[in-house]
Amino acid sequence: MELNEITITKAIIERFSEKLIACTEVDTAIVGGGPAGLVAAYFLAKVGKKVAIFEKKLSIGGGMWGGGMMFNEIIVQPEARELLDLFDVRTRKYEAGYYSADAIEAVSTICSYATKAGARVFNCITVEDVMIREGRVIGLVINWTPVSMTGLHVDPLTIAAKSTIDATGHATEVLRVIERKTDIRLNTPSGALMGERSMWADRAERLTLENTREICPGVYVAGMSANAAFGGPRMGPIFGGMLLSGKKVAELIIANG
Ligand SMILES: Cc1cc2nc3c(=O)[nH]c(=O)nc-3n(C[C@H](O)[C@H](O)[C@H](O)COP(=O)(O)OP(=O)(O)OC[C@H]3O[C@@H](n4cnc5c(N)ncnc54)[C@H](O)[C@@H]3O)c2cc1C
């Protein structure tokens, strides 16, 4: 059989369009495909929720590929190691309370679990705005990342979501838009974004989990975004809090129906 370039082209366009159309209305839209977003996607998809991750970069995985300073090993604590066991990511004990895993194996394997559970990943798409009705975020405004990179004058499209997770890491990009463009008060002590503080691994890991919650009607925060929103410290290259935060946010959304 001779391969036909036009058939290949049609197949790509049709299959991608099917996927995107199916995700124009989702139960949960996750902004950011780092460790927190990927783990949340897995646990939500596993219970049958329709989940889409929008990731602005070409690759998913966020900051996890590079471990610490591009030494591609991640360190987790015992509670998070149980999560890596569940994903079949191999870990090695370093000393009591510290386990290491290969960052590449961790990202690729967790992503595989999330997509096989049914989560859809849309890479190279940036979330640039939200839709609000009666004080609640009801969806996202999306565009191709190269549009914003090149400053092209191209209008975006929209996605309806019953809930949204800001898993954009340090950037807290969804929350920044909400703060800048809406009258919604965030569920932080100041009512606004509090910004991330200097490194303190132990405290930050605990606060990441505590701060993983609904931050305004329709929007949850997870991972580094949760710390940045609530004024928690950064934690350095330990990833247990990110993984556990992804699990917690999925549990909160499932519990809230
Ligand atoms: C350059 C760099 C340096 C870092 N240094 C530290 C450090 O010193 N200490 C520390 O604690 N943590 C640091 N981190 C973060 C660290 O990698 C995290 O601890 C961990 O990766 C955070 O996981 P996360 O899932 O919360 O977010 P991330 O892994 O950061 O993933 C967030 C994802 O969201 C995507 N995204 C952002 N905005 C949008 C948008 N508008 N639309 C769609 N997608 C979007 C990003 O492309 C990214 O893939 C650093 C991250 C980076 C990138």
Ligand as a Chemical Component Dictionary entry (heavy atoms), coordinates in Angstrom:
data_LIG
# 
_chem_comp.id                   LIG 
_chem_comp.type                 NON-POLYMER 
_chem_comp.pdbx_formal_charge   0 
_chem_comp.three_letter_code    LIG 
# 
loop_
_chem_comp_atom.comp_id 
_chem_comp_atom.atom_id 
_chem_comp_atom.alt_atom_id 
_chem_comp_atom.type_symbol 
_chem_comp_atom.charge 
_chem_comp_atom.model_Cartn_x 
_chem_comp_atom.model_Cartn_y 
_chem_comp_atom.model_Cartn_z 
_chem_comp_atom.pdbx_ordinal 
LIG C1  C1  C 0 12.630 27.370 35.979 1  
LIG C2  C2  C 0 11.958 26.772 37.206 2  
LIG C3  C3  C 0 12.585 26.872 38.443 3  
LIG C4  C4  C 0 12.004 26.334 39.557 4  
LIG N1  N1  N 0 12.627 26.447 40.769 5  
LIG C5  C5  C 0 12.040 25.980 41.869 6  
LIG C6  C6  C 0 12.635 26.110 43.160 7  
LIG O1  O1  O 0 13.732 26.611 43.281 8  
LIG N2  N2  N 0 11.950 25.699 44.228 9  
LIG C7  C7  C 0 10.741 25.135 44.102 10 
LIG O2  O2  O 0 10.148 24.809 45.102 11 
LIG N3  N3  N 0 10.173 24.945 42.924 12 
LIG C8  C8  C 0 10.795 25.343 41.807 13 
LIG N4  N4  N 0 10.224 25.188 40.585 14 
LIG C9  C9  C 0 8.983  24.520 40.471 15 
LIG C10 C10 C 0 9.212  23.097 40.645 16 
LIG O3  O3  O 0 9.536  22.568 39.455 17 
LIG C11 C11 C 0 8.051  22.639 41.348 18 
LIG O4  O4  O 0 8.285  22.459 42.672 19 
LIG C12 C12 C 0 7.118  21.692 40.652 20 
LIG O5  O5  O 0 7.470  21.424 39.314 21 
LIG C13 C13 C 0 5.789  22.382 40.689 22 
LIG O6  O6  O 0 4.849  21.510 40.219 23 
LIG P1  P1  P 0 3.475  22.051 39.743 24 
LIG O7  O7  O 0 2.773  20.886 39.165 25 
LIG O8  O8  O 0 2.802  22.816 40.811 26 
LIG O9  O9  O 0 3.824  23.120 38.616 27 
LIG P2  P2  P 0 4.885  23.108 37.423 28 
LIG O10 O10 O 0 5.707  21.887 37.409 29 
LIG O11 O11 O 0 5.588  24.406 37.458 30 
LIG O12 O12 O 0 3.927  23.037 36.156 31 
LIG C14 C14 C 0 3.099  24.093 35.799 32 
LIG C15 C15 C 0 2.745  23.934 34.340 33 
LIG O13 O13 O 0 1.759  24.908 34.014 34 
LIG C16 C16 C 0 2.020  25.378 32.709 35 
LIG N5  N5  N 0 1.354  26.664 32.565 36 
LIG C17 C17 C 0 1.657  27.826 33.197 37 
LIG N6  N6  N 0 0.808  28.790 32.832 38 
LIG C18 C18 C 0 -0.065 28.248 31.935 39 
LIG C19 C19 C 0 -1.170 28.743 31.181 40 
LIG N7  N7  N 0 -1.557 30.008 31.270 41 
LIG N8  N8  N 0 -1.819 27.898 30.346 42 
LIG C20 C20 C 0 -1.431 26.609 30.226 43 
LIG N9  N9  N 0 -0.386 26.078 30.932 44 
LIG C21 C21 C 0 0.282  26.877 31.769 45 
LIG C22 C22 C 0 3.542  25.439 32.639 46 
LIG O14 O14 O 0 4.007  25.433 31.318 47 
LIG C23 C23 C 0 3.924  24.181 33.400 48 
LIG O15 O15 O 0 4.093  23.067 32.561 49 
LIG C24 C24 C 0 10.788 25.691 39.435 50 
LIG C25 C25 C 0 10.162 25.594 38.212 51 
LIG C26 C26 C 0 10.731 26.132 37.096 52 
LIG C27 C27 C 0 10.031 26.016 35.764 53 
# 
loop_
_chem_comp_bond.comp_id 
_chem_comp_bond.atom_id_1 
_chem_comp_bond.atom_id_2 
_chem_comp_bond.value_order 
_chem_comp_bond.pdbx_ordinal 
LIG C1  C2  SING 1  
LIG C2  C3  SING 2  
LIG C2  C26 DOUB 3  
LIG C3  C4  DOUB 4  
LIG C4  N1  SING 5  
LIG C4  C24 SING 6  
LIG N1  C5  DOUB 7  
LIG C5  C6  SING 8  
LIG C5  C8  SING 9  
LIG C6  O1  DOUB 10 
LIG C6  N2  SING 11 
LIG N2  C7  SING 12 
LIG C7  O2  DOUB 13 
LIG C7  N3  SING 14 
LIG N3  C8  DOUB 15 
LIG C8  N4  SING 16 
LIG N4  C9  SING 17 
LIG N4  C24 SING 18 
LIG C9  C10 SING 19 
LIG C10 O3  SING 20 
LIG C10 C11 SING 21 
LIG C11 O4  SING 22 
LIG C11 C12 SING 23 
LIG C12 O5  SING 24 
LIG C12 C13 SING 25 
LIG C13 O6  SING 26 
LIG O6  P1  SING 27 
LIG P1  O7  DOUB 28 
LIG P1  O8  SING 29 
LIG P1  O9  SING 30 
LIG O9  P2  SING 31 
LIG P2  O10 DOUB 32 
LIG P2  O11 SING 33 
LIG P2  O12 SING 34 
LIG O12 C14 SING 35 
LIG C14 C15 SING 36 
LIG C15 O13 SING 37 
LIG C15 C23 SING 38 
LIG O13 C16 SING 39 
LIG C16 N5  SING 40 
LIG C16 C22 SING 41 
LIG N5  C17 SING 42 
LIG N5  C21 SING 43 
LIG C17 N6  DOUB 44 
LIG N6  C18 SING 45 
LIG C18 C19 SING 46 
LIG C18 C21 DOUB 47 
LIG C19 N7  SING 48 
LIG C19 N8  DOUB 49 
LIG N8  C20 SING 50 
LIG C20 N9  DOUB 51 
LIG N9  C21 SING 52 
LIG C22 O14 SING 53 
LIG C22 C23 SING 54 
LIG C23 O15 SING 55 
LIG C24 C25 DOUB 56 
LIG C25 C26 SING 57 
LIG C26 C27 SING 58 
# 
